[in-house]
């Protein structure tokens, strides 16, 4: 899977990379304005990567094609999952991480992040990456293939910092699904920093501020 990727740098010779995956139906431009709100100068220049998912027919959308990291087969998100599509997107994320390493950014200076479906892919790819990452940030999403995470998770990332945030009024990824994902990760021993906000399936200013503080810590 070859992806179109928007790149942005806060300065020359970046010392870290933040890879951000958008949600269903959006594209790489979606989180550029939010990334621009992050003040990360304390850690030095940062490179942001905003890949766009390919257009796929989405079952829950009546089979209509839209940007998607994988198919959504049902509203509950977990009883039937598009594992093949998830694996393809995971491989695409791995290729982006490998390219960053080839440009001189160590895995330990890379954060993978995402919103909604992008959150699911950040968790899937990040937990399975064979080298220790700086962190994984998931907004308004859930843990995909949760029953396989324990067996497939990389030992290198067993202690990777995880930032999870969710809106208590989320009608797309229901709060119980998010809490179940958080609890599954905690049960597997992952260090999860959990945040919840009085919002729907969206991003709020306090969340951006909390994410900024977390990024400053994991990339310090």
ROSE-4610 file (N, C-alpha, C; in Angstrom, 1 decimal, always signed):
// ROSE-4610
residu = [X/X/X/X/X/X/X/X/X/X/X/X/X/X/X/X/X/X/X/X/X/X/X/X/X/X/X/X/X/X/X/X/X/X/X/X/X/X/X/X/X/X/X/X/X/X/X/X/X/X/X/X/X/X/X/X/X/X/X/X/X/X/X/X/X/X/X/X/X/X/X/X/X/X/X/X/X/X/X/X/X/X/X/X/X/X/X/X/X/X/X/X/X/X/X/X/X/X/X/X/X/X/X/X/X/X/X/X/X/X/X/X/X/X/X/X/X/X/X/X/X/X/X/X/X/X/X/X/X/X/X/X/X/X/X/X/X/X/X/X/X/X/X/X/X/X/X/X/X/X/X/X/X/X/X/X/X/X/X/X/X/X/X/X/X/X/X/X/X/X/X/X/X/X/X/X/X/X/X/X/X/X/X/X/X/X/X/X/X/X/X/X/X/X/X/X/X/X/X/X/X/X/X/X/X/X/X/X/X/X/X/X/X/X/X/X/X/X/X/X/X/X/X/X/X/X/X/X/X/X/X/X/X/X/X/X/X/X/X/X/X/X/X/X/X/X/X/X/X/X/X/X/X/X/X/X/X/X/X/X/X/X/X/X/X/X/X/X/X/X/X/X/X/X/X/X/X/X/X/X/X/X/X/X/X/X/X/X/X/X/X/X/X/X/X/X/X/X/X/X/X/X/X/X/X/X/X/X/X/X/X/X/X/X/X/X/X/X/X/X/X/X/X/X/X/X/X/X/X/X/X/X/X/X/X/X/X/X/X/X/X/X/X/X/X/X/X/X/X/X/X/X/X/X/X/X/X/X/X/X/X/X/X/X/X/X/X/X/X/X/X/X/X/X/X/X/X/X/X/X/X/X/X/X/X/X/X/X/X/X/X/X/X/X/X/X/X/X/X/X/X/X/X/X/X/X/X/X/X/X/X/X/X/X/X/X/X/X/X/X/X/X/X/X/X/X/X/X/X/X/X/X/X/X/X/X/X/X/X/X/X/X/X/X/X/X/X/X/X/X/X/X/X/X/X/X/X/X/X/X/X/X/X/X/X/X/X/X/X/X/X/X/X/X/X/X/X/X/X/X/X/X/X/X/X/X/X/X/X/X/X/X/X/X/X/X/X/X/X/X/X/X/X/X/X/X/X/X/X/X/X/X/X/X/X/X/X/X/X/X/X/X/X/X/X/X/X/X/X/X/X/X/X/X/X/X/X/X/X/X/X/X/X/X/X/X/X/X/X/X/X/X/X/X/X/X/X/X/X/X/X/X/X/X/X/X/X/X/X/X/X/X/X/X/X/X/X/X/X/X/X/X/X/X/X/X/X/X/X/X/X/X/X/X/X/X/X/X/X/X/X/X/X/X/X/X/X/X/X/X/X/X/X/X/X/X/X/X/X/X/X/X/X/X/X/X/X/X/X/X/X/X/X/X/X/X/X/X/X/X/X/X/X/X/X/X/X/X/X/X/X/X/X/X/X/X/X/X/X/X]
num = [1/1/1/2/2/2/3/3/3/4/4/4/5/5/5/6/6/6/7/7/7/8/8/8/9/9/9/10/10/10/11/11/11/12/12/12/13/13/13/14/14/14/15/15/15/16/16/16/17/17/17/18/18/18/19/19/19/20/20/20/21/21/21/22/22/22/23/23/23/24/24/24/25/25/25/26/26/26/27/27/27/28/28/28/29/29/29/30/30/30/31/31/31/32/32/32/33/33/33/34/34/34/35/35/35/36/36/36/37/37/37/38/38/38/39/39/39/40/40/40/41/41/41/42/42/42/43/43/43/44/44/44/45/45/45/46/46/46/47/47/47/48/48/48/49/49/49/50/50/50/51/51/51/52/52/52/53/53/53/54/54/54/55/55/55/56/56/56/57/57/57/58/58/58/59/59/59/60/60/60/61/61/61/62/62/62/63/63/63/64/64/64/65/65/65/66/66/66/67/67/67/68/68/68/69/69/69/70/70/70/71/71/71/72/72/72/73/73/73/74/74/74/75/75/75/76/76/76/77/77/77/78/78/78/79/79/79/80/80/80/81/81/81/82/82/82/83/83/83/84/84/84/85/85/85/86/86/86/87/87/87/88/88/88/89/89/89/90/90/90/91/91/91/92/92/92/93/93/93/94/94/94/95/95/95/96/96/96/97/97/97/98/98/98/99/99/99/100/100/100/101/101/101/102/102/102/103/103/103/104/104/104/105/105/105/106/106/106/107/107/107/108/108/108/109/109/109/110/110/110/111/111/111/112/112/112/113/113/113/114/114/114/115/115/115/116/116/116/117/117/117/118/118/118/119/119/119/120/120/120/121/121/121/122/122/122/123/123/123/124/124/124/125/125/125/126/126/126/127/127/127/128/128/128/129/129/129/130/130/130/131/131/131/132/132/132/133/133/133/134/134/134/135/135/135/136/136/136/137/137/137/138/138/138/139/139/139/140/140/140/141/141/141/142/142/142/143/143/143/144/144/144/145/145/145/146/146/146/147/147/147/148/148/148/149/149/149/150/150/150/151/151/151/152/152/152/153/153/153/154/154/154/155/155/155/156/156/156/157/157/157/158/158/158/159/159/159/160/160/160/161/161/161/162/162/162/163/163/163/164/164/164/165/165/165/166/166/166/167/167/167/168/168/168/169/169/169/170/170/170/171/171/171/172/172/172/173/173/173/174/174/174/175/175/175/176/176/176/177/177/177/178/178/178/179/179/179/180/180/180/181/181/181/182/182/182/183/183/183/184/184/184/185/185/185/186/186/186/187/187/187/188/188/188/189/189/189/190/190/190/191/191/191/192/192/192/193/193/193/194/194/194/195/195/195/196/196/196/197/197/197/198/198/198/199/199/199/200/200/200/201/201/201/202/202/202/203/203/203/204/204/204/205/205/205/206/206/206/207/207/207/208/208/208/209/209/209/210/210/210/211/211/211/212/212/212/213/213/213/214/214/214/215/215/215/216/216/216/217/217/217/218/218/218/219/219/219/220/220/220]
x = [+0.8/+0.0/+0.9/+0.8/+1.6/+0.6/+1.1/+0.2/+0.7/-0.2/+0.1/+0.3/+1.4/+1.8/+2.1/+1.4/+1.8/+2.8/+3.9/+5.0/+5.0/+5.3/+5.5/+6.6/+7.5/+8.6/+8.5/+8.8/+8.9/+10.2/+11.2/+12.5/+13.4/+14.6/+15.5/+16.1/+16.5/+17.1/+16.3/+15.1/+14.2/+14.8/+14.5/+15.0/+14.0/+12.8/+11.7/+10.7/+9.9/+8.8/+7.5/+6.4/+5.1/+4.3/+3.8/+3.0/+1.6/+0.7/-0.7/-1.6/-2.5/-3.4/-4.8/-5.5/-6.8/-7.9/-9.1/-10.2/-10.9/-11.9/-12.7/-13.3/-13.1/-13.7/-12.9/-11.9/-11.1/-9.8/-8.8/-7.6/-6.4/-5.2/-4.1/-4.2/-5.0/-5.1/-5.8/-6.6/-7.5/-6.8/-5.7/-5.0/-3.9/-3.7/-2.6/-2.9/-4.1/-4.4/-4.2/-4.5/-4.4/-2.9/-2.1/-0.7/+0.0/-0.6/+0.0/-0.2/-1.2/-1.4/-0.4/+0.3/+1.2/+2.5/+2.9/+4.1/+5.2/+6.1/+7.0/+8.4/+8.6/+10.0/+11.0/+10.5/+11.4/+12.2/+11.7/+12.4/+13.2/+13.0/+13.7/+12.8/+13.3/+12.5/+11.9/+10.6/+9.8/+9.3/+9.3/+8.7/+7.3/+6.3/+5.0/+4.7/+4.1/+3.7/+2.2/+1.5/+0.0/-0.3/-0.3/-0.7/-2.2/-2.6/-4.0/-4.3/-5.3/-5.7/-6.3/-6.2/-6.7/-8.2/-8.9/-10.3/-10.7/-11.6/-12.1/-13.6/-14.3/-15.7/-15.9/-16.8/-17.0/-18.4/-18.4/-19.7/-20.7/-20.3/-21.2/-21.7/-21.0/-21.4/-22.2/-22.8/-23.5/-22.7/-21.4/-20.5/-19.9/-20.2/-19.7/-18.2/-17.4/-16.0/-15.7/-14.7/-14.3/-12.9/-12.1/-10.8/-11.0/-10.3/-10.4/-9.2/-8.8/-7.6/-8.0/-9.3/-9.8/-11.3/-12.0/-13.4/-14.0/-15.2/-15.9/-17.2/-17.2/-18.2/-19.5/-19.4/-20.5/-20.4/-21.5/-21.4/-20.7/-20.7/-20.1/-18.5/-18.0/-16.6/-15.8/-16.2/-15.4/-15.9/-17.2/-17.7/-17.2/-17.1/-16.5/-15.5/-14.3/-13.2/-12.5/-12.2/-11.5/-10.0/-9.6/-8.3/-7.3/-7.7/-6.8/-6.5/-7.6/-7.4/-6.5/-6.7/-5.8/-4.4/-4.2/-2.8/-2.1/-2.9/-2.3/-1.9/-2.8/-2.5/-1.3/-1.3/-0.1/+1.2/+1.2/+2.4/+2.7/+1.7/+2.0/+2.6/+2.1/+2.7/+4.1/+4.4/+5.7/+6.7/+6.2/+7.0/+7.3/+6.3/+6.6/+7.6/+7.5/+8.4/+9.8/+9.9/+11.2/+11.8/+11.0/+11.6/+12.1/+11.4/+11.9/+13.3/+13.4/+14.6/+15.7/+15.4/+16.4/+16.8/+16.0/+16.3/+17.0/+17.3/+18.1/+17.3/+16.0/+15.2/+15.1/+15.6/+15.6/+14.1/+13.8/+12.5/+12.1/+13.1/+12.8/+12.5/+12.5/+12.2/+10.9/+10.2/+9.0/+7.7/+6.7/+5.4/+4.4/+3.7/+2.6/+1.3/+0.4/-0.8/-1.9/-3.2/-4.3/-5.6/-6.6/-7.9/-8.9/-9.8/-10.8/-10.2/-10.5/-9.9/-8.4/-7.9/-6.5/-5.9/-6.6/-6.2/-6.1/-7.0/-6.9/-5.7/-5.3/-4.1/-2.8/-2.9/-1.7/-1.4/-2.5/-2.3/-1.9/-2.5/-2.1/-0.6/-0.3/+1.1/+2.1/+1.8/+2.8/+3.1/+2.1/+2.3/+3.1/+3.0/+3.7/+5.0/+5.4/+6.7/+7.8/+8.8/+9.9/+10.9/+10.9/+11.9/+11.0/+11.6/+10.9/+10.6/+9.4/+9.0/+8.9/+8.8/+8.7/+7.4/+6.3/+5.0/+3.9/+2.7/+1.5/+0.4/-0.2/-1.3/-2.6/-3.6/-4.9/-6.0/-6.7/-7.8/-9.1/-10.1/-11.4/-11.5/-10.7/-10.7/-10.8/-10.2/-10.3/-9.2/-9.0/-8.0/-8.5/-7.9/-8.4/-7.7/-8.4/-7.9/-7.4/-8.2/-7.7/-7.3/-8.0/-7.7/-6.4/-5.8/-4.5/-3.3/-3.7/-2.6/-1.6/-2.0/-1.1/+0.0/-0.5/+0.4/+1.3/+0.8/+1.5/+2.3/+2.0/+2.7/+4.2/+5.0/+6.4/+6.9/+7.9/+8.5/+9.2/+9.7/+10.4/+9.5/+8.2/+7.2/+6.3/+6.7/+5.8/+5.6/+6.6/+6.5/+6.3/+5.9/+5.8/+4.7/+4.9/+3.8/+2.7/+1.5/+0.3/-0.6/-1.0/-1.9/-3.3/-4.3/-5.6/-6.6/-7.4/-8.3/-9.7/-10.8/-12.1/-13.1/-14.1/-15.3/-16.4/-16.9/-17.9/-19.2/-19.4/-20.6/-20.4/-19.3/-19.0/-20.1/-20.7/-21.7/-21.2/-19.9/-19.3/-18.5/-17.6/-16.9/-17.4/-18.4/-19.0/-18.0/-18.3/-17.4/-17.2/-18.1/-17.8/-16.8/-16.8/-15.8/-14.4/-14.3/-13.0/-12.5/-13.4/-13.0/-12.5/-13.2/-12.8/-11.4/-11.1/-9.8/-8.7/-9.0/-8.1/-7.8/-8.9/-8.7/-8.0/-8.2/-7.4/-5.9/-5.6/-4.2/-3.5/-4.3/-3.8/-3.6/-4.5/-4.4/-3.2/-2.8/-1.6/-0.3/-0.4/+0.7/+1.2/+0.5/+0.9/+0.6/+1.5/+1.3/+0.4/-0.8/-1.8/-2.1/-2.0/-2.5/-3.8/-4.9/-6.2/-6.8/-7.5/-8.2/-9.5/-10.5/-11.9/-12.4/-13.2/-13.6/-15.1/-15.7/-17.2/-17.4/-17.2/-17.3/-17.8/-18.1/-18.6/-17.4/-17.6/-16.5/-15.7/-14.8/-14.1/-12.9/-12.3/-11.1/-11.4/-10.9/-11.2/-9.9/-9.9/-8.7/-7.9/-8.7/-8.0/-7.3/-7.9/-7.2/-5.9/-5.9/-4.7/-3.6/-4.0/-3.1/-2.5/-3.4/-2.9/-2.0/-2.3/-1.5/-0.1/-0.1/+1.2/+2.1/+1.5/+2.3/+2.8/+2.0/+2.5/+3.6/+3.5/+4.5/+5.8/+5.7/+6.9/+7.7/+6.9/+7.5/+8.1/+7.4/+7.9/+9.0/+9.1/+10.1/+11.2/+11.2/+12.2/+13.6]
y = [-1.2/+0.0/+1.2/+2.0/+3.3/+4.4/+5.3/+6.3/+7.7/+8.6/+10.0/+10.6/+11.3/+11.8/+13.3/+14.0/+15.4/+15.5/+16.2/+16.4/+17.9/+18.1/+19.4/+19.3/+20.3/+20.4/+21.7/+21.7/+22.9/+23.6/+22.9/+23.5/+22.5/+23.0/+22.1/+21.0/+19.9/+18.8/+18.3/+17.8/+17.4/+16.3/+16.3/+15.4/+14.3/+14.5/+13.5/+13.5/+12.5/+12.4/+12.0/+12.7/+12.3/+11.9/+10.7/+10.2/+10.1/+10.9/+11.0/+10.5/+9.5/+8.9/+9.4/+9.8/+10.4/+9.4/+9.8/+8.9/+8.6/+7.8/+7.3/+8.5/+8.5/+9.5/+10.8/+11.0/+12.2/+11.9/+12.8/+12.5/+13.2/+13.2/+13.6/+15.1/+15.9/+17.3/+17.5/+16.5/+16.7/+17.2/+16.6/+17.0/+18.0/+18.5/+19.5/+20.7/+21.3/+22.4/+22.1/+20.9/+20.5/+20.4/+19.8/+19.7/+21.1/+22.0/+23.4/+24.0/+23.5/+24.1/+23.6/+22.5/+21.9/+22.7/+23.1/+23.9/+22.9/+22.4/+21.4/+21.9/+23.2/+23.8/+23.3/+22.9/+22.5/+21.3/+20.5/+19.2/+19.4/+20.6/+20.8/+20.6/+20.7/+20.6/+19.3/+19.2/+18.0/+17.9/+16.7/+16.4/+15.7/+16.2/+15.6/+14.9/+13.7/+13.0/+12.8/+13.1/+13.0/+12.2/+10.8/+10.0/+10.0/+9.8/+9.7/+8.2/+7.7/+6.3/+6.2/+5.0/+4.8/+4.8/+4.9/+4.8/+3.4/+3.0/+1.6/+1.6/+0.6/+0.4/+0.1/+0.8/+0.6/+0.1/-1.1/-1.8/-1.0/-0.4/+0.3/+1.6/+2.0/+3.1/+2.7/+1.6/+1.1/+0.6/+0.3/-0.1/+1.0/+2.3/+3.4/+3.6/+4.0/+4.2/+5.5/+5.4/+6.6/+6.3/+7.3/+7.1/+6.2/+5.1/+4.2/+3.4/+3.2/+2.3/+0.8/+0.6/-0.8/-0.7/-1.8/-1.8/-1.8/-1.2/-1.2/-2.1/-3.3/-4.3/-4.2/-3.5/-3.4/-2.3/-1.8/-0.7/-1.0/-2.2/-2.5/-2.6/-2.6/-2.5/-3.7/-4.6/-5.7/-7.1/-7.3/-8.7/-9.2/-8.3/-8.7/-7.6/-7.9/-7.0/-7.3/-6.3/-6.5/-6.7/-7.9/-8.1/-8.0/-8.4/-8.3/-6.9/-6.0/-4.6/-3.9/-4.3/-3.8/-4.2/-5.4/-5.9/-5.1/-4.8/-4.0/-2.6/-2.0/-0.6/-0.7/-1.7/-1.9/-1.9/-2.7/-2.7/-1.4/-0.6/+0.8/+1.6/+1.5/+2.3/+1.9/+0.6/+0.1/+0.7/+0.8/+1.4/+2.8/+3.6/+5.0/+5.1/+4.2/+4.2/+3.9/+2.9/+2.5/+3.6/+4.4/+5.5/+6.6/+6.8/+7.8/+7.4/+6.1/+5.6/+5.7/+5.6/+5.7/+7.2/+8.1/+9.5/+10.0/+9.0/+9.4/+9.6/+9.3/+9.4/+8.0/+7.8/+6.5/+6.2/+4.9/+4.5/+5.1/+5.3/+5.8/+7.3/+7.9/+9.3/+9.5/+8.4/+8.4/+8.1/+8.9/+8.7/+8.4/+7.4/+7.1/+7.4/+8.1/+8.7/+8.6/+8.7/+8.6/+9.0/+9.3/+9.6/+8.6/+8.0/+7.1/+5.9/+5.7/+4.5/+4.7/+5.9/+6.1/+5.7/+5.9/+5.5/+4.0/+3.3/+1.8/+1.4/+2.1/+1.7/+2.1/+3.2/+3.6/+2.5/+2.0/+1.0/-0.3/-0.7/-1.9/-1.9/-0.9/-0.8/-0.6/+0.3/+0.7/-0.4/-1.1/-2.2/-3.4/-3.5/-4.6/-4.3/-3.0/-2.6/-3.2/-3.7/-4.5/-3.7/-2.4/-1.5/-0.5/-0.2/+0.7/+2.1/+2.5/+3.8/+4.7/+6.0/+7.0/+7.0/+6.7/+6.6/+6.4/+6.1/+5.9/+6.7/+7.5/+8.4/+8.0/+7.7/+7.4/+8.3/+8.9/+9.8/+9.2/+9.1/+8.8/+7.5/+6.5/+5.2/+4.0/+2.9/+1.6/+0.7/-0.4/-1.4/-2.4/-2.5/-3.5/-4.9/-5.9/-7.3/-7.5/-7.0/-7.0/-8.4/-9.5/-10.8/-11.3/-10.6/-11.0/-10.2/-9.1/-8.1/-8.7/-9.5/-10.1/-10.9/-11.8/-12.7/-12.0/-10.9/-10.3/-9.0/-8.5/-7.3/-7.5/-6.5/-6.6/-6.4/-7.3/-7.1/-5.8/-5.2/-4.0/-2.8/-3.0/-1.9/-2.3/-3.2/-3.6/-2.5/-1.6/-0.4/+0.9/+0.9/+2.1/+3.0/+4.3/+5.2/+5.3/+5.1/+5.2/+6.3/+7.3/+8.3/+8.0/+7.8/+7.6/+8.7/+9.2/+10.2/+10.0/+10.3/+10.0/+11.0/+11.2/+12.0/+11.2/+11.7/+10.9/+10.8/+11.7/+11.7/+11.2/+10.4/+9.9/+8.9/+9.2/+8.4/+7.5/+7.6/+6.8/+5.6/+5.9/+4.9/+5.1/+4.3/+4.4/+4.3/+5.1/+5.1/+3.7/+2.8/+1.5/+0.8/+1.0/+0.3/+0.9/+2.2/+2.9/+2.4/+2.3/+1.9/+0.4/-0.4/-1.8/-1.9/-1.0/-1.0/-0.6/+0.5/+0.9/-0.2/-0.9/-1.9/-3.1/-3.4/-4.5/-4.2/-3.0/-2.6/-2.6/-2.1/-2.1/-3.5/-4.4/-5.8/-6.5/-6.0/-6.6/-5.9/-5.0/-4.4/-3.1/-2.5/-1.3/-0.1/+0.9/+2.1/+3.1/+3.1/+4.0/+5.2/+6.4/+7.6/+7.9/+7.9/+8.0/+9.4/+10.0/+11.2/+11.1/+11.8/+11.9/+13.3/+13.7/+15.0/+15.1/+16.2/+16.4/+16.8/+15.9/+16.2/+14.9/+15.1/+14.0/+13.3/+12.9/+12.3/+13.4/+14.0/+15.2/+15.4/+16.6/+17.0/+18.3/+18.5/+19.7/+20.4/+21.7/+22.4/+21.7/+21.3/+20.7/+19.4/+18.7/+17.5/+17.8/+18.8/+19.2/+19.6/+20.3/+20.8/+19.6/+18.6/+17.4/+16.6/+16.5/+15.7/+16.4/+17.7/+18.5/+18.2/+18.2/+17.9/+16.5/+15.6/+14.2/+14.0/+14.7/+14.6/+15.2/+16.3/+16.9/+15.9/+15.1/+14.2/+13.0/+12.4/+11.2/+11.5/+12.7/+13.1/+14.0/+14.1/+15.0/+14.4]
z = [+0.0/+0.0/+0.0/-1.1/-1.1/-0.8/+0.2/+0.7/+0.3/+0.1/+0.0/+1.4/+1.6/+3.0/+2.9/+3.8/+4.0/+5.1/+4.8/+5.8/+6.2/+7.5/+8.0/+9.1/+9.1/+10.1/+10.8/+12.1/+12.9/+12.8/+12.1/+11.9/+11.2/+10.9/+10.1/+11.1/+10.4/+11.2/+12.3/+12.1/+13.2/+14.0/+15.3/+16.2/+16.6/+16.1/+16.4/+15.3/+15.2/+14.2/+14.9/+14.6/+15.1/+13.8/+13.8/+12.7/+13.2/+12.5/+12.9/+11.8/+12.2/+11.2/+11.5/+10.4/+10.5/+10.7/+10.9/+11.1/+9.8/+9.8/+8.7/+7.9/+6.6/+5.7/+5.7/+6.5/+6.4/+5.5/+5.6/+4.9/+5.7/+5.2/+5.9/+6.3/+5.7/+6.0/+7.3/+7.8/+8.9/+10.2/+10.5/+11.8/+11.6/+10.5/+10.3/+11.2/+11.3/+12.1/+13.6/+14.0/+15.4/+15.8/+14.9/+15.1/+15.2/+14.5/+14.5/+15.8/+16.6/+17.9/+19.0/+18.7/+19.7/+19.7/+20.9/+21.1/+21.7/+20.8/+21.2/+21.1/+21.1/+20.8/+21.9/+23.1/+24.1/+23.8/+22.9/+22.5/+21.2/+20.5/+19.3/+18.1/+16.9/+15.7/+15.6/+15.1/+15.0/+13.6/+13.1/+11.8/+12.0/+11.4/+11.4/+10.1/+10.2/+9.0/+9.1/+8.0/+7.9/+6.7/+6.8/+5.7/+5.4/+4.2/+3.8/+3.5/+4.0/+3.8/+2.4/+1.8/+0.5/+0.5/-0.6/-0.7/-0.8/+0.1/+0.2/+0.3/-0.2/+0.1/+1.5/+2.2/+3.7/+3.9/+4.5/+4.7/+5.4/+6.6/+7.4/+6.7/+5.6/+4.9/+3.6/+3.6/+2.5/+1.3/+1.6/+0.6/-0.2/+0.1/-0.7/-0.3/-1.3/-1.1/-0.4/+0.5/+1.2/+1.8/+2.2/+2.8/+4.1/+4.1/+5.3/+5.4/+6.7/+6.9/+6.9/+7.0/+6.9/+6.9/+6.5/+6.4/+7.8/+8.0/+9.2/+8.9/+9.6/+9.2/+10.1/+11.3/+12.1/+13.1/+13.7/+14.6/+15.9/+16.3/+17.6/+17.5/+16.3/+15.9/+16.2/+17.0/+17.4/+17.1/+17.0/+16.7/+15.4/+14.4/+13.1/+12.8/+12.5/+12.2/+10.9/+10.1/+8.9/+9.1/+9.6/+10.0/+8.8/+7.6/+6.5/+6.1/+6.2/+5.9/+7.0/+8.2/+9.3/+9.1/+8.7/+8.5/+7.3/+6.3/+5.2/+5.7/+6.4/+7.0/+8.0/+8.7/+9.7/+8.9/+7.8/+7.0/+6.4/+6.0/+5.5/+6.6/+7.8/+8.9/+9.2/+9.1/+9.3/+8.2/+7.0/+5.9/+6.2/+6.8/+7.1/+8.2/+9.2/+10.3/+9.8/+9.0/+8.4/+7.6/+6.9/+6.2/+7.1/+8.2/+9.1/+9.7/+10.0/+10.6/+9.5/+8.3/+7.2/+7.1/+7.6/+7.5/+8.8/+9.7/+10.9/+12.1/+12.1/+13.3/+13.9/+15.1/+15.8/+16.2/+16.2/+16.7/+18.0/+18.9/+20.2/+20.2/+19.0/+18.8/+17.9/+17.8/+16.9/+17.8/+17.6/+18.2/+17.1/+17.3/+16.4/+17.1/+16.3/+16.9/+15.9/+16.4/+15.5/+16.2/+15.3/+15.8/+15.2/+16.1/+15.8/+15.1/+13.8/+13.1/+13.1/+13.0/+13.0/+14.4/+15.5/+16.8/+16.8/+16.2/+16.2/+15.5/+14.4/+13.7/+14.4/+15.1/+15.9/+17.0/+17.6/+18.6/+18.0/+16.9/+16.3/+15.8/+15.1/+14.6/+15.7/+16.6/+17.6/+18.5/+19.0/+20.0/+19.4/+18.0/+17.4/+16.8/+16.8/+16.2/+17.0/+16.3/+17.0/+17.7/+17.5/+18.3/+19.1/+20.3/+21.2/+20.6/+20.6/+20.2/+21.3/+21.0/+22.1/+22.8/+22.0/+22.6/+21.5/+22.0/+21.2/+21.7/+20.9/+21.3/+20.5/+21.2/+20.6/+21.1/+20.1/+20.4/+19.9/+20.7/+20.3/+19.5/+20.0/+19.2/+20.1/+19.7/+20.4/+20.0/+20.7/+20.5/+19.5/+18.3/+17.4/+17.7/+17.3/+17.5/+18.9/+19.8/+21.2/+21.7/+21.2/+21.7/+21.2/+20.2/+19.7/+20.2/+20.8/+21.2/+22.2/+23.1/+24.1/+23.4/+22.4/+21.8/+20.7/+20.1/+19.0/+19.4/+20.6/+21.1/+21.2/+20.7/+20.8/+22.2/+22.6/+23.9/+24.0/+22.9/+22.9/+23.4/+23.1/+23.4/+24.5/+25.4/+26.5/+27.5/+27.5/+28.5/+27.8/+26.5/+25.8/+26.4/+26.6/+27.1/+26.1/+26.6/+25.8/+26.4/+25.5/+25.8/+25.1/+25.9/+25.4/+25.9/+25.0/+25.3/+24.6/+25.3/+24.7/+25.2/+24.4/+24.8/+25.4/+26.5/+27.3/+26.5/+25.5/+24.7/+23.3/+23.1/+21.8/+21.3/+20.2/+19.6/+18.5/+18.2/+17.1/+17.7/+18.6/+19.3/+20.8/+21.1/+22.4/+23.6/+24.6/+25.8/+26.4/+26.5/+27.0/+26.1/+24.8/+24.0/+24.3/+24.5/+24.8/+26.1/+27.1/+28.4/+28.4/+27.6/+27.5/+26.9/+25.9/+25.3/+26.3/+27.0/+28.1/+29.1/+29.5/+30.5/+30.0/+28.7/+28.1/+28.1/+27.7/+27.7/+29.1/+30.1/+31.4/+31.9/+31.6/+32.0/+31.4/+30.2/+29.6/+30.1/+31.0/+31.6/+31.0/+30.0/+29.3/+30.2/+30.2/+31.0/+30.3/+30.6/+29.9/+30.7/+30.1/+30.6/+30.0/+30.8/+30.3/+30.6/+29.6/+29.7/+29.1/+29.8/+29.2/+29.3/+28.3/+28.2/+27.9/+28.2/+28.0/+26.5/+25.6/+24.2/+23.5/+22.2/+21.4/+20.6/+19.4/+18.6/+18.0/+18.7/+18.3/+19.1/+18.9/+19.7/+20.3/+21.6/+22.3/+22.7/+23.1/+23.4/+24.6/+25.6/+26.8/+26.4/+25.5/+25.0/+24.3/+23.5/+22.8/+23.8/+24.8/+25.8/+26.6/+26.9/+27.6/+26.7/+25.5/+24.5/+24.4/+24.3/+24.2/+25.5/+26.6/+27.9/+27.8/+27.3/+27.3/+26.2/+25.1/+24.0/+24.6/+25.3/+25.8/+26.8/+27.5/+28.4/+27.7/+26.8/+26.1/+25.1/+24.7/+23.7/+24.4/+25.7/+26.4/+26.2]
